[in-house]
């Protein structure tokens, strides 16, 4: 049995010589009460600075989330 909950995480967006702190909204998935945790359905809510169009990596406190593709024109990264 798994549990899911929406959480806010602190993260860093990095790429193309740029780096910005951000707030990430994600779904935290736990497979068992004390089992491993994974994050899904994430999006960047706020970034400390505007970033140019391009490919970026999103890092959160306990690991790296893969960001496929480019930053959207809206200024947000999402999966």
TAKABEL-V326416 format. One record per backbone hydrogen bond with DSSP energy under -0.5 kcal/mol. CO is the residue of the C=O (numbers start at 1). NH is the residue of the N-H. Records with the same first field share a line. If there is no record, write none. Layout:
CO->NH, NH
//
This chain:
3->30
5->28
7->26
9->24
10->61
11->22
12->59
13->20
14->57
15->18
18->15
20->13
21->48
22->11
23->45, 46
24->9, 26
25->43
26->7, 28
27->29, 40
28->5, 30
29->38
30->3
32->35
36->31
38->29
40->27
42->79
43->25, 45
46->23
54->71
57->14, 59
58->65
59->12
60->63
63->60
65->58
66->68
69->56
72->75
76->72
77->44
//
